[in-house]
Each structure stands twice: as structure tokens, then as C-alpha cells.
């Protein structure tokens, strides 16, 4: 977590800093799974799924940027049945073209910094937008900036678990315990 502290009315915004702190911890756990690996190792699939460590970092970075855009701009209209949507989503889990592990890590750091700066700039965490129409969201539901931060913590933590399994399968290293 950066040294910047959000202040509201001269007081530290404890809730906002706690949420950003938990998100920073989850990011750090994810990055721990990549310590000491080169690009070949970080892009090795160790399970039947298409997941690999570099792809997980790329995915959580893209997801984080998307949810921050949601806070800023509201929901994007997405055709969840379209092949382009599916292909885009799948490509967030792998390095494509000239993408590299180094680039994915740099992008993740840039995304984290931008998220923290943006969240600290919000007047409060009550800013809300209607969720996009999707089969997994209740109709006409909305999320606040707080809800988005909680979701980002949950999503990053979920992918930390995936990363732990992949890393342990790769070389036996455990990131926790």
C-alpha cells in the first residue's frame, strides 16, 4: 500500500484505507506466486485449465481496470452471447502477441497505483451505478464504489488461490504455509 492516506474532514478515512489495504495485500499474495520465475515458467499450464500465473496477473489487472471504469462511467453494454466478448475474456487469461511477463507485471503495478489514486479521490464510497444487464446480476441492482472494492478483493483472493495451486504444481513452492 502506498503512503498516501485519504482524509475526509481532516480525519483519516479508515474504511477506505482498510479496503485499499486488503486489496494491496491480495495483490502482494498474487505477486508472491511469481517470485523467481521466468516467462516460460510463468506461462506454463500445470493443470487441465488454461490458467497460468502470468495470465492470472493480466486478468486481475484487466478486471480491476474494468471495475474502476464502471465506477467512473457506469455499466458498459456488453453482449455476453457474442464470440468477440468470449474471445476477449479468454485472452485476459493469457499473454497474446508480443505481451510479456515483465509487461504484465508493470501493467499490474500501474493499474494498482491508478486504482488507489482514483479511489482516494472519490468524495465518498457511496457513488453507485446500476450493474450491467448480465445473467449473474439481479435485475436493476446497483453497486457502490465500496461494493466494487469488496468485489476486487474477492476476485483477487480467488485468483490467489488459483495461483497457489499452479505454483505448487509447477515447482512445489507454497506461497503460504
C-alpha positions, 0 to 999 in steps of 0.5 A, spaced: 500 500 500 502 506 498 503 512 503 498 516 501 492 516 506 485 519 504 482 524 509 475 526 509 474 532 514 481 532 516 480 525 519 483 519 516 478 515 512 479 508 515 474 504 511 477 506 505 484 505 507 482 498 510 479 496 503 485 499 499 489 495 504 486 488 503 486 489 496 494 491 496 495 485 500 491 480 495 495 483 490 502 482 494 499 474 495 498 474 487 505 477 486 508 472 491 506 466 486 511 469 481 517 470 485 523 467 481 520 465 475 521 466 468 516 467 462 516 460 460 515 458 467 510 463 468 506 461 462 506 454 463 499 450 464 500 445 470 493 443 470 487 441 465 485 449 465 488 454 461 490 458 467 497 460 468 500 465 473 502 470 468 495 470 465 492 470 472 496 477 473 493 480 466 486 478 468 486 481 475 489 487 472 484 487 466 478 486 471 480 491 476 481 496 470 474 494 468 471 495 475 474 502 476 471 504 469 464 502 471 465 506 477 467 512 473 462 511 467 457 506 469 455 499 466 458 498 459 453 494 454 456 488 453 453 482 449 455 476 453 452 471 447 457 474 442 464 470 440 468 477 440 466 478 448 468 470 449 474 471 445 476 477 449 475 474 456 479 468 454 485 472 452 485 476 459 487 469 461 493 469 457 499 473 454 497 474 446 502 477 441 508 480 443 505 481 451 510 479 456 511 477 463 515 483 465 509 487 461 504 484 465 507 485 471 508 493 470 501 493 467 499 490 474 503 495 478 500 501 474 493 499 474 494 498 482 497 505 483 491 508 478 486 504 482 488 507 489 489 514 486 482 514 483 479 511 489 482 516 494 479 521 490 472 519 490 468 524 495 465 518 498 464 510 497 457 511 496 457 513 488 453 507 485 451 505 478 446 500 476 450 493 474 450 491 467 444 487 464 448 480 465 445 473 467 449 473 474 446 480 476 439 481 479 435 485 475 436 493 476 441 492 482 446 497 483 453 497 486 457 502 490 464 504 489 465 500 496 461 494 493 466 494 487 472 494 492 469 488 496 468 485 489 476 486 487 478 483 493 474 477 492 476 476 485 483 477 487 483 472 493 480 467 488 485 468 483 490 467 489 488 461 490 488 459 483 495 461 483 497 457 489 495 451 486 499 452 479 505 454 483 505 448 487 504 444 481 509 447 477 515 447 482 512 445 489 513 452 492 507 454 497 506 461 497 503 460 504 504 455 509 
